[in-house]
Amino acid sequence: MHQHDQNFPVETIEKITTFLNSEDIMEHPEKHQAFINEMKLEALLVTENSPYAMVRAVVDPVDDPAMPSLTFRVWFIGIIFAGAGAFINELWVLA
């Protein structure tokens, strides 16, 4: 999925490709236990969290239910965008 994604680390894609295409790893997993554990960790991070390391570093995987959602910023930006949208809609209807 991320093979041609310019934001995805090239090293990770190369490791995943090596892991999937190596017959030795599939035939003798006991020799490559550290590499298999690394791929398991990468798969867990990608499925349970963001596949991008930069996003994982700054964004929590779960929301904080104690954080307020109705703030002054939400009301201010919402009213401005609603007014601008209504104005543009009226402008195109009259034209």
C-alpha positions as CSV (number, residue, x, y, z in Angstrom):
1,M,0.0,0.0,0.0
2,H,2.8,2.4,0.8
3,Q,5.3,1.2,-1.8
4,H,5.3,4.5,-3.7
5,D,4.4,6.8,-0.8
6,Q,7.1,9.5,-0.6
7,N,6.3,10.1,3.1
8,F,6.9,6.5,4.1
9,P,10.4,5.6,5.2
10,V,12.3,3.9,2.3
11,E,14.3,1.7,4.8
12,T,11.0,0.3,6.2
13,I,9.7,-0.5,2.8
14,E,13.0,-2.2,1.9
15,K,12.9,-4.3,5.1
16,I,9.3,-5.3,4.5
17,T,10.1,-6.3,0.9
18,T,13.1,-8.3,2.1
19,F,11.0,-10.0,4.7
20,L,8.2,-10.9,2.3
21,N,10.4,-12.1,-0.5
22,S,13.0,-14.0,1.5
23,E,12.6,-17.8,1.3
24,D,15.2,-18.3,4.0
25,I,13.2,-16.4,6.6
26,M,10.1,-18.5,5.8
27,E,12.0,-21.8,5.9
28,H,14.1,-21.1,9.0
29,P,12.3,-18.5,11.2
30,E,14.4,-19.5,14.2
31,K,17.5,-18.0,12.6
32,H,15.8,-14.6,12.0
33,Q,13.8,-14.1,15.2
34,A,15.0,-10.5,15.7
35,F,14.1,-9.5,12.2
36,I,10.7,-11.2,12.6
37,N,10.0,-9.4,15.8
38,E,11.0,-6.1,14.2
39,M,8.5,-6.8,11.4
40,K,5.8,-7.7,13.9
41,L,6.4,-4.5,15.7
42,E,6.2,-2.5,12.5
43,A,2.9,-4.3,11.5
44,L,1.5,-3.5,14.9
45,L,2.4,0.2,14.7
46,V,1.0,0.5,11.2
47,T,-2.3,-1.2,12.0
48,E,-3.0,0.2,15.5
49,N,-1.6,3.7,14.9
50,S,-0.5,5.9,12.0
51,P,1.9,4.3,9.5
52,Y,4.0,7.5,9.6
53,A,6.5,7.9,12.4
54,M,6.2,11.7,12.4
55,V,2.5,11.4,13.1
56,R,3.0,8.7,15.8
57,A,5.4,11.0,17.6
58,V,3.0,13.9,18.1
59,V,-0.6,12.4,18.0
60,D,-2.1,10.2,20.6
61,P,-3.8,7.1,19.3
62,V,-6.8,7.7,21.5
63,D,-8.9,10.8,22.1
64,D,-9.0,12.4,25.6
65,P,-12.7,12.4,26.6
66,A,-12.1,15.1,29.2
67,M,-11.0,17.7,26.6
68,P,-13.7,20.2,25.9
69,S,-15.0,20.2,22.3
70,L,-17.1,23.4,22.5
71,T,-14.5,26.1,22.7
72,F,-14.4,29.8,21.6
73,R,-12.2,28.8,18.6
74,V,-14.8,26.2,17.4
75,W,-17.7,28.7,17.6
76,F,-15.7,31.6,16.0
77,I,-14.4,29.6,13.1
78,G,-17.7,27.8,12.6
79,I,-19.7,31.0,12.4
80,I,-17.2,32.6,10.0
81,F,-17.2,29.6,7.7
82,A,-21.0,29.2,7.9
83,G,-21.4,32.9,7.0
84,A,-18.9,32.7,4.2
85,G,-20.5,29.6,2.8
86,A,-24.0,31.2,2.9
87,F,-22.6,34.3,1.2
88,I,-20.9,32.3,-1.6
89,N,-24.0,30.2,-2.0
90,E,-26.3,33.3,-2.4
91,L,-23.7,34.8,-4.8
92,W,-23.8,31.8,-7.1
93,V,-27.6,31.4,-6.9
94,L,-28.1,35.1,-8.0
95,A,-25.7,34.9,-10.8
